[in-house]
Amino acid sequence: NPSQMLNAVIEEQVQILVGWNATDGTWTGWTLNATNQAVSNYVGWDFNSFTSFRGQLLGASSSQGLCVLGGPADGAAAISASLQSAVTDFGNSFLKRVKMAYLGLNTDGTVFFKTLTDDNIERVYQLVPDAPGLHTERVQLARGVMSRYWSFKLEAVGVDFRIDAVSLLPVTLERRI
């Protein structure tokens, strides 16, 4: 069935869209994971095309030629990686406290879990893995922080990390302001 074949191809492919910034000459790339529709963007690269060859991701540029993309460093500089949620009000207009976050996490080093609330204050929590492989990491968030809108970010520099799940425990208050 041609329709099933097309669906299979779409589910196994990742599309990469690339845009060029004429101001500073860098490229921005966006990827779409066709399985879960997750979108990623890559900034500050001068690559103008990407491909996968024999299991390795390659980037091409006129200044650097063909480069293998992978590892914790870009030359001598550690690579920064982050994952940020959309802003959420957890489905209602009341103020909330988020007491705890649980992360299904696999990392080989220190990562940072961050919260951003209505008051534009970013709160940072350092996570040092206490177990190898995929495990649950508990993050106890600061007491007394109230906000309608919340955003969450996971950030690392020079280390690999993988997220399997994020569970947040918001407590809805009876106040709107």
ZAMARLO-571173 format. One record per atom (N, C-alpha, C): x, y, z; atom name; residue in one letter. Coordinates in steps of 0.001 Angstrom, whole numbers, always signed. Layout:
residues N
       u       v       w  a r
       X       Y       Z CA A
...
This chain:
residues 177
       u       v       w  a r
    +841   -1166      +0  N N
      +0      +0      +0 CA N
    +898   +1244      +0  C N
    +830   +2106   -1004  N P
   +1691   +3292   -1080 CA P
   +1513   +4240     +98  C P
    +299   +4365    +620  N S
     +59   +5250   +1750 CA S
    +815   +4771   +2990  C S
    +799   +3471   +3258  N Q
   +1534   +2920   +4394 CA Q
   +3031   +3098   +4212  C Q
   +3525   +2925   +2983  N M
   +4951   +3107   +2725 CA M
   +5353   +4560   +2990  C M
   +4528   +5509   +2557  N L
   +4819   +6917   +2775 CA L
   +4826   +7228   +4267  C L
   +3845   +6717   +5005  N N
   +3819   +6934   +6453 CA N
   +5061   +6370   +7126  C N
   +5511   +5201   +6698  N A
   +6706   +4589   +7271 CA A
   +7931   +5454   +6997  C A
   +8034   +5978   +5797  N V
   +9164   +6835   +5463 CA V
   +9132   +8111   +6289  C V
   +7978   +8721   +6438  N I
   +7853   +9953   +7217 CA I
   +8202   +9706   +8678  C I
   +7766   +8594   +9241  N E
   +8041   +8293  +10639 CA E
   +9519   +8063  +10891  C E
  +10283   +7650   +9901  N E
  +11689   +7342  +10101 CA E
  +12620   +8482   +9700  C E
  +12098   +9538   +9161  N Q
  +12924  +10637   +8682 CA Q
  +12855  +11832   +9628  C Q
  +13917  +12608   +9651  N V
  +13948  +13870  +10363 CA V
  +14203  +14947   +9325  C V
  +13333  +15945   +9269  N Q
  +13518  +17046   +8338 CA Q
  +14395  +18099   +8988  C Q
  +15279  +18677   +8199  N I
  +16103  +19774   +8678 CA I
  +15870  +20968   +7770  C I
  +15499  +22082   +8360  N L
  +15310  +23326   +7640 CA L
  +16395  +24281   +8091  C L
  +16988  +25000   +7162  N V
  +18100  +25868   +7496 CA V
  +17807  +27280   +7027  C V
  +18116  +28262   +7857  N G
  +17964  +29669   +7479 CA G
  +19272  +30401   +7682  C G
  +19508  +31434   +6923  N W
  +20756  +32173   +6995 CA W
  +20534  +33558   +7554  C W
  +21401  +34006   +8465  N N
  +21343  +35344   +9028 CA N
  +22361  +36212   +8286  C N
  +21892  +37117   +7450  N A
  +22784  +37952   +6643 CA A
  +23596  +38918   +7494  C A
  +23116  +39254   +8692  N T
  +23814  +40214   +9551 CA T
  +25158  +39677  +10027  C T
  +25170  +38472  +10560  N D
  +26436  +37934  +11067 CA D
  +26923  +36709  +10296  C D
  +26218  +36292   +9266  N G
  +26671  +35189   +8416 CA G
  +26527  +33806   +9019  C G
  +25774  +33676  +10119  N T
  +25597  +32354  +10717 CA T
  +24287  +31735  +10247  C T
  +24219  +30463  +10394  N W
  +23045  +29694   +9993 CA W
  +22285  +29257  +11235  C W
  +20993  +29141  +11099  N T
  +20155  +28555  +12131 CA T
  +19445  +27368  +11515  C T
  +19507  +26242  +12175  N G
  +18855  +25034  +11663 CA G
  +17745  +24587  +12595  C G
  +16658  +24126  +12018  N W
  +15543  +23582  +12785 CA W
  +15350  +22131  +12379  C W
  +15152  +21279  +13358  N T
  +14867  +19882  +13068 CA T
  +13500  +19529  +13615  C T
  +12855  +18603  +12932  N L
  +11561  +18109  +13376 CA L
  +11655  +16602  +13492  C L
  +11416  +16096  +14679  N N
  +11375  +14659  +14891 CA N
   +9997  +14195  +14444  C N
   +9957  +13415  +13363  N A
   +8672  +13020  +12777 CA A
   +7897  +12049  +13671  C A
   +8571  +11372  +14589  N T
   +7878  +10433  +15464 CA T
   +7062  +11146  +16532  C T
   +7670  +12154  +17198  N N
   +6958  +12817  +18285 CA N
   +6712  +14303  +18043  C N
   +7024  +14785  +16854  N Q
   +6834  +16180  +16450 CA Q
   +7610  +17170  +17317  C Q
   +8678  +16729  +17971  N A
   +9521  +17633  +18753 CA A
  +10381  +18461  +17807  C A
  +10489  +19749  +18106  N V
  +11263  +20663  +17268 CA V
  +12505  +21100  +18035  C V
  +13628  +21113  +17363  N S
  +14881  +21611  +17936 CA S
  +15443  +22668  +17010  C S
  +16180  +23612  +17579  N N
  +16879  +24551  +16704 CA N
  +18337  +24630  +17105  C N
  +19167  +24915  +16134  N Y
  +20609  +24993  +16298 CA Y
  +21038  +26359  +15802  C Y
  +21724  +27133  +16645  N V
  +22086  +28496  +16283 CA V
  +23598  +28681  +16344  C V
  +24067  +29679  +15599  N G
  +25482  +30032  +15637 CA G
  +26375  +29140  +14800  C G
  +25821  +28323  +13960  N W
  +26611  +27456  +13098 CA W
  +26745  +28115  +11738  C W
  +27825  +27817  +11043  N D
  +27908  +28298   +9666 CA D
  +27690  +27163   +8670  C D
  +27049  +26092   +9124  N F
  +26726  +24986   +8220 CA F
  +25566  +25375   +7321  C F
  +25645  +24979   +6076  N N
  +24551  +25267   +5148 CA N
  +23819  +24006   +4712  C N
  +24289  +22837   +5163  N S
  +23584  +21590   +4868 CA S
  +24027  +20518   +5853  C S
  +23172  +19518   +6021  N F
  +23412  +18425   +6944 CA F
  +23069  +17111   +6258  C F
  +23709  +16038   +6734  N T
  +23345  +14710   +6265 CA T
  +23746  +13695   +7329  C T
  +23216  +12510   +7203  N S
  +23615  +11395   +8050 CA S
  +24281  +10364   +7154  C S
  +25484   +9944   +7521  N F
  +26232   +8981   +6724 CA F
  +26854   +7958   +7648  C F
  +26491   +6686   +7439  N R
  +27013   +5573   +8238 CA R
  +26879   +5829   +9739  C R
  +25701   +6348  +10129  N G
  +25402   +6540  +11544 CA G
  +25965   +7803  +12164  C G
  +26633   +8649  +11379  N Q
  +27170   +9895  +11921 CA Q
  +26493  +11086  +11256  C Q
  +26198  +12112  +12064  N L
  +25617  +13331  +11533 CA L
  +26748  +14230  +11066  C L
  +26648  +14738   +9837  N L
  +27681  +15584   +9249 CA L
  +27086  +16933   +8888  C L
  +27864  +17987   +9066  N G
  +27480  +19324   +8648 CA G
  +28493  +19820   +7644  C G
  +28027  +20583   +6656  N A
  +28923  +21102   +5619 CA A
  +28856  +22614   +5595  C A
  +30016  +23240   +5422  N S
  +30075  +24696   +5276 CA S
  +31177  +25047   +4296  C S
  +31082  +26225   +3703  N S
  +32105  +26634   +2753 CA S
  +33418  +26951   +3457  C S
  +33373  +27374   +4726  N S
  +34607  +27731   +5432 CA S
  +35282  +26546   +6121  C S
  +34479  +25571   +6610  N Q
  +35046  +24462   +7378 CA Q
  +35036  +23137   +6635  C Q
  +34353  +23063   +5518  N G
  +34233  +21799   +4810 CA G
  +33252  +20888   +5511  C G
  +33543  +19595   +5529  N L
  +32664  +18586   +6125 CA L
  +33099  +18312   +7557  C L
  +32158  +18394   +8502  N C
  +32460  +18220   +9922 CA C
  +31555  +17155  +10519  C C
  +32131  +16303  +11368  N V
  +31346  +15330  +12127 CA V
  +30743  +16066  +13313  C V
  +29425  +15958  +13491  N L
  +28735  +16633  +14582 CA L
  +28495  +15631  +15698  C L
  +29128  +15847  +16810  N G
  +28977  +14952  +17947 CA G
  +30077  +15201  +18950  C G
  +29897  +14679  +20145  N G
  +30886  +14854  +21190 CA G
  +30574  +16048  +22070  C G
  +31303  +16202  +23169  N P
  +31031  +17252  +24139 CA P
  +31679  +18605  +23819  C P
  +32539  +18680  +22782  N A
  +33253  +19922  +22517 CA A
  +33252  +20256  +21033  C A
  +33375  +21537  +20758  N D
  +33547  +22057  +19414 CA D
  +34952  +22631  +19376  C D
  +35890  +21827  +18918  N G
  +37290  +22208  +19059 CA G
  +37637  +22163  +20530  C G
  +38030  +23305  +21098  N A
  +38363  +23367  +22522 CA A
  +37199  +23861  +23375  C A
  +36145  +24367  +22733  N A
  +35018  +24936  +23484 CA A
  +33970  +23874  +23810  C A
  +33536  +23850  +25073  N A
  +32476  +22926  +25487 CA A
  +31165  +23330  +24819  C A
  +30385  +22352  +24421  N I
  +29105  +22602  +23757 CA I
  +28012  +22753  +24810  C I
  +27223  +23809  +24676  N S
  +26078  +24037  +25553 CA S
  +24843  +23409  +24922  C S
  +24042  +22778  +25747  N A
  +22783  +22196  +25276 CA A
  +21691  +22564  +26254  C A
  +20498  +22818  +25739  N S
  +19397  +23133  +26633 CA S
  +18086  +22639  +26040  C S
  +17150  +22434  +26920  N L
  +15809  +21995  +26575 CA L
  +14863  +22867  +27389  C L
  +13983  +23623  +26706  N Q
  +13106  +24540  +27426 CA Q
  +11655  +24255  +27091  C Q
  +10827  +24288  +28112  N S
   +9393  +24079  +27925 CA S
   +8740  +25360  +27432  C S
   +7550  +25205  +26942  N A
   +6717  +26374  +26673 CA A
   +6246  +26924  +28006  C A
   +5772  +28151  +28007  N V
   +5182  +28731  +29215 CA V
   +3824  +28057  +29432  C V
   +3569  +27680  +30680  N T
   +2309  +27004  +30995 CA T
   +1657  +27620  +32221  C T
    +332  +27573  +32239  N D
    -408  +27936  +33461 CA D
   -1099  +26693  +34025  C D
    -702  +25540  +33556  N F
   -1237  +24257  +34016 CA F
   -2750  +24169  +33858  C F
   -3292  +24923  +32903  N G
   -4698  +24785  +32564 CA G
   -5675  +25615  +33368  C G
   -5183  +26524  +34227  N N
   -6124  +27394  +34937 CA N
   -5471  +28745  +35235  C N
   -6282  +29705  +35647  N S
   -5798  +31073  +35841 CA S
   -5384  +31376  +37286  C S
   -5381  +30391  +38145  N F
   -5001  +30599  +39537 CA F
   -3479  +30581  +39689  C F
   -3008  +31166  +40788  N L
   -1599  +31069  +41133 CA L
   -1274  +29630  +41520  C L
     -44  +29228  +41245  N K
    +410  +27888  +41593 CA K
   +1768  +27957  +42274  C K
   +2017  +26964  +43111  N R
   +3363  +26670  +43612 CA R
   +3744  +25331  +42989  C R
   +4969  +25233  +42559  N V
   +5464  +23940  +42083 CA V
   +6502  +23496  +43106  C V
   +6147  +22470  +43856  N K
   +6989  +22031  +44961 CA K
   +8108  +21090  +44520  C K
   +7807  +20284  +43501  N M
   +8738  +19223  +43162 CA M
   +8719  +18964  +41663  C M
   +9867  +18555  +41150  N A
   +9971  +18087  +39776 CA A
  +10711  +16754  +39816  C A
  +10264  +15811  +39012  N Y
  +10930  +14523  +38878 CA Y
  +11345  +14366  +37418  C Y
  +12605  +14072  +37210  N L
  +13144  +13939  +35858 CA L
  +13640  +12522  +35634  C L
  +13202  +11897  +34554  N G
  +13810  +10648  +34100 CA G
  +15041  +11059  +33315  C G
  +16219  +10930  +33900  N L
  +17426  +11566  +33392 CA L
  +18570  +10574  +33257  C L
  +19318  +10720  +32183  N N
  +20557   +9976  +31986 CA N
  +21608  +11002  +31598  C N
  +22626  +11184  +32427  N T
  +23669  +12164  +32139 CA T
  +25010  +11673  +32644  C T
  +26063  +12197  +32020  N D
  +27411  +11834  +32455 CA D
  +28085  +12980  +33222  C D
  +27283  +13958  +33648  N G
  +27837  +15083  +34395 CA G
  +26751  +15962  +34974  C G
  +27148  +17128  +35429  N T
  +26241  +18061  +36082 CA T
  +25350  +18761  +35064  C T
  +24050  +18819  +35370  N V
  +23091  +19578  +34571 CA V
  +22353  +20538  +35518  C V
  +21697  +21531  +34927  N F
  +20983  +22527  +35711 CA F
  +19524  +22543  +35299  C F
  +18646  +22495  +36297  N F
  +17210  +22611  +36084 CA F
  +16838  +24023  +36503  C F
  +16122  +24752  +35634  N K
  +15793  +26149  +35902 CA K
  +14295  +26366  +35817  C K
  +13808  +27284  +36640  N T
  +12413  +27706  +36564 CA T
  +12385  +29203  +36268  C T
  +11378  +29627  +35514  N L
  +11142  +31041  +35257 CA L
   +9671  +31304  +35519  C L
   +9398  +32323  +36337  N T
   +8022  +32619  +36762 CA T
   +7622  +34034  +36354  C T
   +6384  +34423  +36715  N D
   +5834  +35735  +36360 CA D
   +6751  +36897  +36712  C D
   +7490  +36775  +37800  N D
   +8328  +37882  +38268 CA D
   +9643  +37987  +37489  C D
   +9795  +37150  +36446  N N
  +10991  +37113  +35601 CA N
  +12259  +36779  +36377  C N
  +12100  +36061  +37449  N I
  +13262  +35592  +38204 CA I
  +13525  +34143  +37805  C I
  +14746  +33895  +37403  N E
  +15154  +32531  +37056 CA E
  +15785  +31900  +38290  C E
  +15282  +30744  +38662  N R
  +15826  +30012  +39794 CA R
  +16532  +28779  +39259  C R
  +17741  +28522  +39758  N V
  +18610  +27487  +39205 CA V
  +18871  +26412  +40257  C V
  +18743  +25157  +39825  N Y
  +18970  +24007  +40697 CA Y
  +19998  +23103  +40032  C Y
  +21092  +22837  +40728  N Q
  +22159  +22007  +40186 CA Q
  +21857  +20544  +40448  C Q
  +21960  +19726  +39398  N L
  +21720  +18290  +39527 CA L
  +23018  +17543  +39249  C L
  +23491  +16835  +40244  N V
  +24678  +16000  +40097 CA V
  +24193  +14562  +40168  C V
  +24376  +13787  +39095  N P
  +23812  +12427  +39097 CA P
  +24398  +11574  +40215  C P
  +23507  +10866  +40899  N D
  +23951   +9969  +41968 CA D
  +23835   +8507  +41567  C D
  +23460   +8280  +40320  N A
  +23342   +6907  +39817 CA A
  +23683   +6909  +38323  C A
  +24320   +5848  +37850  N P
  +24617   +5774  +36418 CA P
  +23375   +5383  +35615  C P
  +23367   +5721  +34353  N G
  +22273   +5326  +33475 CA G
  +21012   +6121  +33749  C G
  +19933   +5664  +33164  N L
  +18641   +6328  +33316 CA L
  +18117   +6117  +34730  C L
  +17790   +7201  +35395  N H
  +17284   +7139  +36763 CA H
  +16375   +8340  +37009  C H
  +15661   +8316  +38114  N T
  +14790   +9432  +38480 CA T
  +15560  +10392  +39358  C T
  +15560  +11632  +38941  N E
  +16216  +12704  +39697 CA E
  +15115  +13588  +40276  C E
  +15133  +13789  +41585  N R
  +14133  +14622  +42244 CA R
  +14705  +16014  +42468  C R
  +13919  +17032  +42101  N V
  +14335  +18421  +42287 CA V
  +13327  +19075  +43224  C V
  +13772  +19426  +44436  N Q
  +12899  +20139  +45366 CA Q
  +13056  +21623  +45073  C Q
  +11954  +22262  +44645  N L
  +11990  +23660  +44250 CA L
  +11838  +24582  +45449  C L
  +12247  +25827  +45277  N A
  +12228  +26818  +46358 CA A
  +10825  +26978  +46937  C A
  +10760  +27086  +48248  N R
   +9476  +27274  +48931 CA R
   +8980  +28698  +48756  C R
   +7678  +28865  +48748  N G
   +7088  +30190  +48747 CA G
   +6975  +30859  +47392  C G
   +7466  +30235  +46348  N V
   +7392  +30842  +45016 CA V
   +6004  +30577  +44442  C V
   +5291  +31656  +44090  N M
   +3951  +31560  +43516 CA M
   +3962  +32241  +42158  C M
   +3241  +31655  +41220  N S
   +3155  +32252  +39891 CA S
   +1989  +31624  +39149  C S
   +1403  +32376  +38244  N R
    +406  +31772  +37354 CA R
   +1131  +31037  +36237  C R
   +2097  +31709  +35648  N Y
   +2810  +31137  +34498 CA Y
   +4178  +30614  +34911  C Y
   +4512  +29438  +34399  N W
   +5781  +28783  +34694 CA W
   +6425  +28311  +33391  C W
   +7746  +28330  +33386  N S
   +8516  +27743  +32297 CA S
   +9692  +27016  +32930  C S
  +10130  +25951  +32278  N F
  +11186  +25105  +32836 CA F
  +12262  +24882  +31790  C F
  +13504  +24770  +32263  N K
  +14624  +24601  +31338 CA K
  +15645  +23643  +31947  C K
  +16199  +22795  +31120  N L
  +17295  +21921  +31511 CA L
  +18491  +22324  +30677  C L
  +19639  +22510  +31320  N E
  +20803  +23047  +30630 CA E
  +22066  +22309  +31069  C E
  +22981  +22100  +30127  N A
  +24257  +21456  +30425 CA A
  +25327  +22055  +29534  C A
  +26562  +22037  +30025  N V
  +27696  +22513  +29237 CA V
  +28748  +21413  +29232  C V
  +29023  +20888  +28040  N G
  +30078  +19890  +27895 CA G
  +29740  +18494  +28384  C G
  +28463  +18234  +28657  N V
  +28058  +16885  +29074 CA V
  +26853  +16450  +28251  C V
  +26721  +15162  +28080  N D
  +25554  +14607  +27406 CA D
  +24442  +14399  +28414  C D
  +23207  +14601  +27979  N F
  +22077  +14234  +28816 CA F
  +20927  +13798  +27930  C F
  +20120  +12921  +28487  N R
  +18902  +12456  +27827 CA R
  +17767  +12521  +28840  C R
  +16621  +12964  +28354  N I
  +15437  +13063  +29209 CA I
  +14420  +12044  +28735  C I
  +13929  +11236  +29660  N D
  +12874  +10280  +29340 CA D
  +11513  +10830  +29756  C D
  +11473  +11550  +30874  N A
  +10198  +12056  +31380 CA A
  +10439  +13241  +32298  C A
   +9451  +14123  +32361  N V
   +9447  +15227  +33311 CA V
   +8072  +15240  +33975  C V
   +8049  +15140  +35295  N S
   +6800  +15214  +36053 CA S
   +6910  +16384  +37019  C S
   +5929  +17259  +36967  N L
   +5906  +18429  +37837 CA L
   +4725  +18314  +38774  C L
   +4892  +18768  +40001  N L
   +3821  +18685  +40978 CA L
   +3356  +20088  +41371  C L
   +2465  +20692  +40563  N P
   +1951  +22013  +40927 CA P
    +845  +21907  +41971  C P
    +802  +22897  +42836  N V
    -270  +23021  +43826 CA V
   -1022  +24300  +43474  C V
   -2292  +24174  +43119  N T
   -3101  +25333  +42748 CA T
   -3598  +26027  +44006  C T
   -3373  +27336  +44054  N L
   -3816  +28140  +45194 CA L
   -5192  +28709  +44896  C L
   -5851  +29260  +45888  N E
   -7190  +29802  +45695 CA E
   -7161  +31261  +45245  C E
   -5972  +31797  +45026  N R
   -5825  +33191  +44633 CA R
   -5509  +33309  +43150  C R
   -5978  +34378  +42533  N R
   -5630  +34681  +41159 CA R
   -4549  +35754  +41087  C R
   -4417  +36570  +42147  N I
   -3411  +37638  +42155 CA I
   -2622  +37549  +43441  C I
